Amino acid sequence: MTNISYERLPLTIQGTALDIAAISRNGTREPILFLHGFGSTKEDYADIARHSAFDGHAFLAYDAPGCGESRCSDLSKLSMPFLIETALAVLDVAGYDRFHLIGHSMGGLTAALVAHAVPDRVLSFVNIKGNLAAEDCFLSRQIFQYAASDDERFLDDFIARTRLAPAYSSALFAASLRHKVRPGSVRPIFESMVAFSDTAGLLEKFIALPCPRMFMYGVEYAGLSYLPALDQGGVILCEIPECGHFPMYSNPPAMWDAIAAFHKDRCRSGSL
């Protein structure tokens, strides 16, 4: 992966100092911005460099504030609006005017709101099981279901529950949580995710986006109540076999192949 650069991006968001850890690549084709999910990192997407379908695409992925190698001077400031501002600031630093957008889980929720804020700049959007409704808060709502006054205790218990969850890649996800997320970031992020999922009209915002859209989900989520609405709204549905919430862990070849096919069939054949 010698064509990938690791870099640090100093930013100030809402008066809070950030030191964002990122990976990127220059290219002659349209850039791609990746946003990872809660408890994950930019490395979820590093394998793009191994897939020839994406040769020539510039891209950037970064660790969200409070996650991975990024540093945040005040974790209590974290919220969905904060993460949206961070993403827009990273786009400015990268110099991406128009871009493809790919986000997973928390990153999918952030990406949907970024796309809603700047719809004219988004060439396409692959939403990998990002929150669109209250039913998606199976992780984040635990901040209320298993309330704990101590952030360290909550994270310890959350990891223990996640490790034993009967779902694809759940144990793998749990094994690295302690290293990928700061305990103080969990509560503000989870509380804001629940609030937006419950009240922000995310499904309607996603369907209304003017760019080509794909919603990707593991077969374990084939019963999501809003899938028919997405289909009727012109969103491409992509079910990944042998997978739950984490296609990049459970079935990465299927994930990358699906994204490549979407870009080829829905983007290049359109007005882009």
C-alpha positions in Angstrom: 0.0 0.0 0.0 2.9 2.4 -0.8 0.5 4.7 -2.6 -1.4 5.5 0.6 -0.2 8.4 2.7 -0.8 8.7 6.4 -1.2 12.3 7.6 -2.5 14.5 10.4 -4.9 17.3 9.9 -5.1 19.9 12.7 -8.6 21.4 12.9 -10.7 23.5 15.3 -14.4 22.7 15.4 -16.8 24.6 17.7 -13.7 26.0 19.6 -12.4 22.5 20.2 -8.9 21.5 19.0 -8.7 18.4 16.9 -5.7 16.4 15.5 -7.2 14.2 12.9 -5.4 11.0 11.7 -6.1 10.3 8.1 -5.1 8.1 5.2 -5.3 9.3 1.6 -4.3 8.8 -2.0 -4.1 11.3 -4.9 -5.7 10.3 -8.2 -7.1 11.6 -11.5 -10.6 10.1 -11.0 -13.3 11.6 -8.7 -12.3 11.5 -5.0 -14.0 9.3 -2.4 -14.6 10.3 1.2 -15.0 7.4 3.7 -16.5 7.7 7.1 -16.2 4.8 9.5 -18.6 3.5 12.1 -18.5 3.8 15.9 -15.7 1.7 17.3 -14.0 1.4 13.9 -11.2 3.3 12.2 -10.0 4.6 8.9 -8.2 1.3 8.2 -11.6 -0.3 7.5 -11.2 1.2 4.0 -7.5 0.9 3.4 -8.0 -2.1 1.2 -9.5 0.1 -1.5 -5.8 0.2 -2.8 -6.0 -3.6 -3.4 -9.0 -3.4 -5.7 -8.3 -2.5 -9.3 -11.8 -1.2 -9.9 -10.9 1.9 -7.9 -7.5 2.5 -9.5 -7.1 6.2 -10.1 -9.6 7.4 -7.6 -8.3 9.8 -5.0 -9.7 9.0 -1.6 -9.5 10.0 2.1 -10.5 8.2 5.2 -10.0 9.5 8.7 -10.5 8.6 12.4 -13.5 10.4 13.8 -12.8 12.6 16.8 -12.7 10.3 19.9 -11.8 7.3 17.8 -8.6 5.6 16.5 -5.5 7.8 16.4 -7.4 11.1 16.2 -7.2 13.4 19.2 -9.9 15.7 20.5 -9.3 18.3 23.3 -12.9 18.1 24.7 -14.8 14.8 24.2 -17.9 16.2 25.8 -18.4 18.4 22.7 -18.9 15.3 20.4 -22.3 15.1 18.7 -23.7 14.5 15.2 -23.5 18.2 14.4 -19.9 18.2 15.6 -19.1 15.2 13.4 -20.8 16.8 10.4 -18.7 20.0 10.8 -15.6 17.9 11.1 -16.4 16.0 7.9 -17.0 19.3 6.0 -13.7 20.8 7.4 -11.8 17.7 6.3 -13.3 18.0 2.8 -12.1 21.6 2.7 -8.6 20.6 3.7 -8.5 17.8 1.1 -9.8 20.2 -1.5 -12.6 17.9 -2.6 -15.2 20.0 -4.4 -17.4 17.1 -5.6 -16.9 13.6 -4.3 -18.3 10.1 -3.8 -19.4 9.4 -0.2 -19.3 6.1 1.6 -20.2 5.7 5.3 -20.8 2.9 7.7 -23.1 2.9 10.8 -22.2 6.1 12.7 -20.3 7.2 9.6 -23.4 6.4 7.4 -25.5 8.6 9.6 -22.9 11.4 9.5 -22.6 11.0 5.7 -26.4 11.2 5.2 -26.4 14.6 7.0 -23.3 15.8 5.2 -25.0 14.9 1.9 -28.2 16.7 3.0 -26.1 19.8 3.8 -24.2 19.9 0.5 -26.3 17.9 -2.0 -24.8 19.6 -5.0 -21.3 18.3 -4.1 -22.1 14.6 -3.6 -21.6 12.5 -6.7 -22.9 9.3 -5.1 -23.6 7.8 -1.7 -23.1 4.3 -0.5 -24.8 4.0 3.0 -23.5 0.9 4.7 -26.1 0.2 7.4 -26.1 3.8 8.6 -28.8 4.8 11.0 -32.1 5.8 9.2 -34.7 5.1 11.9 -35.1 4.4 15.6 -34.8 0.6 15.0 -31.1 1.1 14.0 -30.0 2.1 17.5 -29.3 -1.4 18.6 -25.8 -0.3 19.8 -26.3 3.4 20.6 -29.5 3.0 22.6 -27.6 0.9 25.1 -26.4 4.2 26.6 -30.0 4.4 28.1 -30.8 0.8 28.4 -27.7 0.0 30.4 -27.2 3.4 32.0 -24.0 3.8 34.0 -22.6 6.9 35.6 -19.0 5.9 34.9 -17.8 6.0 31.3 -15.1 3.3 31.8 -17.7 1.0 33.4 -20.2 1.5 30.6 -17.5 0.7 27.9 -16.3 -2.4 29.8 -19.9 -3.7 30.0 -20.7 -2.7 26.4 -17.7 -4.7 25.2 -18.7 -7.7 27.3 -22.3 -7.6 25.8 -21.0 -7.1 22.3 -18.5 -9.9 22.5 -21.3 -12.4 23.2 -23.9 -11.0 20.8 -25.1 -13.8 18.3 -24.2 -11.8 15.2 -21.6 -12.0 12.4 -18.2 -10.3 13.4 -19.6 -9.0 16.8 -16.8 -10.7 18.8 -14.2 -9.4 16.3 -15.6 -5.9 16.6 -15.7 -6.1 20.4 -12.0 -7.3 20.6 -10.6 -4.0 19.4 -13.1 -1.6 20.9 -10.9 -0.7 23.8 -8.2 0.4 21.5 -10.3 2.2 19.0 -12.6 4.4 21.0 -12.0 6.8 24.0 -14.4 6.0 26.9 -15.4 9.7 27.2 -16.6 9.8 23.6 -19.2 7.0 23.9 -21.9 8.8 25.8 -22.1 12.1 23.8 -21.9 10.2 20.5 -24.5 7.6 21.4 -26.9 10.1 22.9 -26.7 12.2 19.8 -27.1 9.2 17.4 -30.3 8.2 19.2 -31.7 11.7 19.2 -31.1 12.0 15.4 -32.3 8.5 14.6 -35.5 9.1 16.6 -36.5 12.6 15.4 -34.4 13.9 12.5 -36.3 12.4 9.6 -33.2 10.6 8.3 -35.1 8.2 6.1 -36.8 11.0 4.2 -33.6 13.0 4.0 -31.8 10.0 2.5 -34.5 9.2 -0.1 -34.7 12.8 -1.1 -31.0 13.1 -2.0 -30.5 13.8 -5.8 -27.4 11.6 -6.2 -27.3 7.9 -7.0 -27.8 6.1 -3.6 -27.2 2.5 -2.4 -28.1 1.1 1.0 -26.0 -1.9 1.9 -26.9 -4.3 4.8 -26.0 -7.7 5.9 -28.5 -10.6 5.5 -29.1 -10.5 9.2 -30.9 -7.2 8.6 -33.1 -8.3 5.7 -36.1 -7.6 7.9 -35.5 -3.8 8.3 -39.0 -2.2 8.2 -37.9 0.7 5.9 -36.3 -1.4 3.1 -39.5 -1.3 0.9 -39.6 2.5 1.3 -36.0 2.8 0.1 -36.7 0.6 -2.9 -39.8 2.7 -3.8 -37.7 5.8 -3.4 -35.2 4.7 -6.0 -32.4 3.6 -3.6 -30.4 0.6 -4.7 -30.6 -2.1 -2.1 -27.6 -4.4 -1.6 -27.9 -7.4 0.7 -24.5 -8.9 1.7 -24.5 -12.6 2.4 -23.0 -14.2 5.5 -22.9 -10.8 7.1 -24.6 -8.6 9.8 -23.7 -5.1 10.7 -20.0 -5.2 9.5 -19.5 -6.2 5.9 -15.9 -4.9 6.0 -15.2 -7.6 8.6 -17.6 -10.4 7.6 -17.5 -10.3 3.8 -15.2 -7.6 2.5 -14.9 -9.1 -1.1 -18.7 -8.8 -1.5 -18.7 -5.3 0.0 -16.0 -4.0 -2.4 -17.4 -5.8 -5.4 -20.9 -4.3 -4.7 -19.5 -0.7 -4.3 -17.5 -1.1 -7.5 -20.5 -2.3 -9.5 -22.6 0.5 -8.1 -20.1 3.1 -9.2 -19.8 1.6 -12.6 -23.5 0.9 -13.3 -25.2 3.9 -11.5 -22.6 6.6 -11.6 -20.7 6.4 -14.9 -23.9 5.7 -16.8 -25.6 8.8 -15.4 -24.8 12.4 -15.6 -21.5 12.3 -13.7 
